[in-house]
């Protein structure tokens, strides 16, 4: 008799168990993709193909790649944690390895080089508030 209740109880426990972290939506999933602008105002006339050929920022689940004004090769920063904010996200980055003397500092020109605050603007663009290296808004290449 107890066996007939065992299967429904086990199924109920499986449904009540939390999903693995990989199955849950990351707070920065809306940022995934290529973005243009940031260093200079984005060219709104630029085609999607041209934008994807040379974006200034690329965001993935674990990595942010970005160009700077003085270094056109992409800098790679690993994402440590992401926290959702009412108007965007705060991304904590792994500390950058030491750079050669005279090399531009790693980061986005923010007060803390290991924290990037991303603000979602009403027009679909994003900004990096307080980051001197990216004073202009960025627009998604996929939205073009």
TATABEL-V547905 format. One record per residue. OMEGA is omega in whole degrees, -180 to 180 (none if undefined). BURIAL is 1 if it has 9 or more other ideal C-beta (glycine too) atoms within 8 Angstrom, else 0. D_FIRST is the distance of its C-alpha to the first C-alpha in Angstrom with 2 decimals. Layout:
# TATABEL-V547905
<<OMEGA/BURIAL/D_FIRST> <OMEGA/BURIAL/D_FIRST>>
This chain:
# TATABEL-V547905
<<-178/0/0.00> <-178/0/3.84> <-178/0/5.47> <177/0/6.05> <-177/0/7.77> <-179/0/9.51> <177/0/11.86> <179/0/13.16> <178/0/13.71> <178/0/15.61> <178/0/17.55> <177/0/18.51> <179/0/19.81> <-180/0/21.84> <-179/0/23.40> <-179/0/24.28> <179/0/25.95> <177/0/29.72> <174/0/31.45> <-177/0/33.59> <-178/0/37.20> <-179/0/38.50> <179/0/36.38> <-180/0/37.63> <177/0/41.01> <-178/0/43.87> <-179/0/46.21> <-179/1/49.17> <179/0/47.78> <180/0/50.29> <-175/1/53.06> <177/0/52.23> <-177/1/55.21> <-178/1/58.99> <177/1/61.24> <-177/1/65.01> <178/1/67.47> <179/1/67.18> <174/1/70.31> <179/0/72.33> <-179/0/71.34> <176/1/69.24> <-176/0/71.14> <178/0/69.46> <-178/0/71.37> <179/1/69.86> <178/0/67.71> <-179/0/64.11> <180/0/65.25> <179/0/67.99> <-180/1/65.67> <179/0/63.04> <-177/0/65.89> <178/0/66.88> <178/1/64.52> <178/1/65.35> <175/1/61.73> <-179/1/58.59> <172/1/55.19> <-179/0/52.05> <-172/0/48.77> <-171/0/50.24> <168/1/54.00> <175/1/56.91> <178/1/60.08> <174/1/63.28> <172/1/67.00> <-179/1/69.68> <-177/0/73.21> <-177/0/74.74> <-176/0/72.16> <175/0/71.13> <-177/0/68.76> <170/0/65.20> <-179/1/64.04> <175/0/60.38> <180/1/58.39> <-180/0/54.80> <177/1/52.44> <178/0/50.78> <176/0/49.04> <179/1/49.16> <178/0/48.85> <175/0/48.77> <-180/0/51.58> <-177/0/52.21> <180/0/54.94> <179/1/53.92> <170/1/52.69> <-177/1/53.91> <174/1/53.68> <-177/1/54.15> <173/1/55.67> <179/0/55.83> <-180/0/59.26> <176/1/61.74> <180/0/63.32> <-179/0/66.94> <180/0/69.44> <177/0/72.88> <179/0/75.78> <178/0/77.14> <177/0/74.02> <-179/0/72.70> <177/0/69.79> <176/0/66.27> <-174/1/64.45> <-178/1/65.11> <180/0/67.89> <179/1/65.58> <176/0/66.24> <-176/0/63.35> <-179/1/63.34> <177/1/59.64> <178/1/58.44> <176/1/58.69> <-179/1/58.09> <-180/1/57.63> <177/1/58.35> <-179/0/57.31> <-177/1/60.23> <-177/0/60.13> <179/0/61.82> <177/0/59.15> <176/1/61.21> <174/1/60.38> <174/1/62.60> <-175/1/62.57> <177/0/63.98> <-179/0/66.40> <-175/1/66.56> <180/0/70.21> <-179/1/69.51> <-176/1/67.79> <-176/0/69.73> <176/1/69.09> <176/1/65.92> <176/1/63.90> <-179/1/62.62> <176/1/59.84> <-178/1/61.13> <180/0/58.19> <-178/0/59.21> <none/1/62.64>>
